[in-house]
Amino acid sequence: MAERIKPKPEAKEIRVKTICNIKQICKEKELSIYALAGTMNMHPNQIYAYTSNKVLPNLITALLIAKTLNVSVDDLWTITIKKI
């Protein structure tokens, strides 16, 4: 008797959405993006790229931003994972 082949389950697509909270945290701490960038020896446009969700920083940069703002990396970005 031939063995039945089970169909593979459909692959689910996963979408990851990140929302940067740096701007809100800076506002709470009464710190401008320019001041944050200056403290970190970065160009303000790079910080603005993060806050507009155009670019995600590498891990070291994310850790440095978190340390500078005295928050955790989890506080800097909200991540939503959605299966489609």
C-alpha positions in Angstrom: 0.0 0.0 0.0 1.4 3.4 -1.0 2.1 5.8 1.8 0.1 9.0 1.8 2.0 12.2 1.6 0.8 14.9 3.9 0.6 18.4 2.5 3.0 20.9 4.0 1.4 23.6 6.1 1.3 26.9 4.4 4.2 29.1 5.1 3.2 32.2 7.1 4.7 35.5 6.3 5.9 37.5 9.2 5.9 41.3 9.2 7.9 43.2 11.7 7.1 46.8 12.4 9.3 49.0 14.5 8.4 52.3 16.0 11.2 54.5 17.4 10.6 56.2 20.8 13.8 58.3 20.9 12.0 61.6 20.2 9.4 61.0 23.0 12.1 60.0 25.5 14.2 63.0 24.6 11.1 65.2 25.1 10.5 63.6 28.5 14.1 64.3 29.5 14.0 67.8 28.0 16.9 66.9 25.7 17.0 67.9 22.0 17.9 65.6 19.2 20.9 67.9 18.5 22.1 67.6 22.1 21.7 63.8 22.0 23.7 63.7 18.7 26.4 66.0 20.1 26.8 63.9 23.2 27.2 60.8 21.1 29.5 62.5 18.5 26.9 61.7 15.8 25.3 63.9 13.2 21.7 64.9 14.1 20.5 63.7 10.7 21.4 60.1 11.7 19.3 60.4 14.9 16.4 61.9 12.8 16.7 58.9 10.4 16.2 56.6 13.4 13.3 58.6 14.8 11.5 58.7 11.4 11.8 54.8 11.2 13.8 55.1 8.0 16.8 53.3 9.4 17.5 51.0 12.3 20.9 51.4 14.0 23.3 48.6 14.6 23.3 47.0 18.0 26.3 49.0 19.4 24.7 52.3 18.4 21.3 51.2 19.9 23.1 50.3 23.1 25.0 53.7 23.2 21.8 55.6 22.6 20.1 53.7 25.4 23.0 54.2 27.8 23.1 58.0 26.9 19.4 58.3 27.6 19.6 56.1 30.7 16.9 53.7 29.3 16.9 50.2 28.0 17.0 49.4 24.2 13.5 48.0 24.7 12.4 51.4 25.7 13.8 53.0 22.5 11.9 50.9 20.0 8.4 49.3 20.1 8.4 46.1 18.0 5.2 44.5 16.6 5.3 41.1 14.9 2.4 40.1 12.8 1.8 36.8 11.1 0.0 37.1 7.7 
